[in-house]
Amino acid sequence: MESSIRDPSLAPEGHRKMDWAARHSPVLDAVRGRYLEDGSLRDLGVAICLPIEAKTARLADVLAGAGARVAVAAPLPFVVQDDVAAALVERGVTVFASSESPPEEADRDLERALDAATADGEALLIDDRAALVRIAHTTRRGLLPRIRGASEETTSGVAKLRAMERGGELRFPCIAANDARCKHLFDNRYGTGQSALEAIMHATNLMFGGKRMVVAGYGWCGRGIARYAAGLGARVVVCEVDPVRGLEAYADGFEVLPALEAAGTGEIFVTATGNKGVLGREHFARMRDGAVLANAGGVDVEIDVEALRASASEVRRARRDVEEFVMPDGRSLFLVGRGMVVNLTAGDGHPVEIMDLTFAIQALCAHRLANEGTSLSPSVHLLPREIDDEVARIKLEAVGMGIDEITPEQRDFLESWRE
Ligand SMILES: NC(=O)c1ccc[n+]([C@@H]2O[C@H](COP(=O)([O-])OP(=O)(O)OC[C@H]3O[C@@H](n4cnc5c(N)ncnc54)[C@H](O)[C@@H]3O)[C@@H](O)[C@H]2O)c1
């Protein structure tokens, strides 16, 4: 199938971005050398749904280099870098993505990626928010027998897969790549922590120091965001629904308040819950003039943008990635990156070194599905602990750090109860 992208002539800048990502991906390189050259991916289709930027492109390129027939589409046009899409096509990957596609046609591109990956035989899916899995179980059910399995990148996607498993609706094995320790401990926490703030800073050109910042959700992402914001001098308030997480935020030194109380005091709001309607009409009504709102969670409904639009008497563009919502009482609220995942819609995504870990995990999930997918049950699986350990070891080696080996006496001591 022919690729469909915005402009093939943009490829040179895309290659430069991919080369930069490659330079900082020692873990993915090591995984390629140790695992992917065994031929298990040769001639297998791989459909990838991920934001199209240099790091994801590097994963696609490495899988294609291992002999897979790779087809890529993005979950939304706002997370497509056209130069990278063009470079990928030049490197032999089939791409269905353009930053100018209407958002409502995103599913069409994902369907085309699924069709392309399964056209000549079996395929694996590397998925974001279970988008490809959803399509394979709805509008492309005919392709189900050709899908050997999927691996899922996000917390929100894994939650959806578990819901499908509970309902007895999942038809092929899925690996929860997100749940690998080398994924969520680093990607969700440090990756989102750094890149969400970076995107908000770049989009607004405002400082964090001294600002009262409200972080909704104190999971892996929220912890990272709160920690980085505090490092920049912000006065952080956390909102939670889980009392233990709320207490953890308190013990970490943050104020913990219900969202409606925090709404009146915050200057910058960042949601990272994976839940809907976390900031809505009643919160907007209490917010101060000039409040900045952004979402770093994986679902686009954490901030109720429709209600924000409906409450405003005027909406105008304040900066490239910032919309101003003028309220009838004269206050203005500023939304960064459309209320979608801000580090991608208004930024370059996670740091390269973080995605190196994440995509090393994804490449190992693909390798596992290629080799064992046919014998795994149609449920949600975790990567074995040894794989996580190996990825961490490779990274430690790459940064010139090392750890100790436990001695047999120490292992006996830990595992016995007599001593
Ligand atoms: N921006 C990114 O690049 C990026 C990276 C990784 C994950 N994510 C997404 O971020 C979201 C959070 O991921 P995570 O790994 O931190 O998940 P998590 O499950 O560890 O944390 C989510 C937290 O939000 C809390 N929460 C739920 N509803 C809430 C509400 N109404 N108000 C306040 N708190 C609420 C939960 O109690 C939980 O502590 C997911 O949607 C995930 O897919 C985004």
The ligand as a Gaussian input file, in Angstrom:
#p B3LYP/6-31G(d) Opt

LIG

0 1
 N        1.981000      12.892000      28.764000
 C        2.590000      11.763000      28.536000
 O        3.507000      11.684000      27.736000
 C        2.171000      10.548000      29.294000
 C        3.111000       9.563000      29.605000
 C        2.691000       8.443000      30.340000
 C        1.345000       8.323000      30.703000
 N        0.455000       9.297000      30.332000
 C       -0.969000       9.244000      30.699000
 O       -1.148000       9.984000      31.910000
 C       -2.247000       9.455000      32.648000
 C       -1.770000       9.100000      34.062000
 O       -0.796000       8.064000      33.960000
 P       -0.088000       7.487000      35.268000
 O        0.854000       6.440000      34.800000
 O        0.352000       8.609000      36.144000
 O       -1.377000       6.771000      35.933000
 P       -1.601000       6.385000      37.462000
 O       -2.728000       5.414000      37.443000
 O       -0.301000       6.009000      38.093000
 O       -2.067000       7.762000      38.136000
 C       -3.301000       8.393000      37.907000
 C       -3.689000       9.062000      39.224000
 O       -4.811000       9.937000      38.989000
 C       -5.676000       9.828000      40.104000
 N       -7.024000      10.283000      39.724000
 C       -7.977000       9.611000      39.020000
 N       -9.073000      10.391000      38.882000
 C       -8.791000      11.560000      39.494000
 C       -9.510000      12.764000      39.693000
 N      -10.774000      12.927000      39.232000
 N       -8.907000      13.777000      40.379000
 C       -7.655000      13.643000      40.869000
 N       -6.928000      12.530000      40.708000
 C       -7.489000      11.498000      40.040000
 C       -5.613000       8.349000      40.500000
 O       -6.041000       8.156000      41.826000
 C       -4.130000       8.069000      40.301000
 O       -3.380000       8.286000      41.490000
 C       -2.732000       8.246000      31.863000
 O       -3.789000       8.661000      31.040000
 C       -1.526000       7.873000      31.004000
 O       -1.884000       7.173000      29.843000
 C        0.840000      10.417000      29.672000

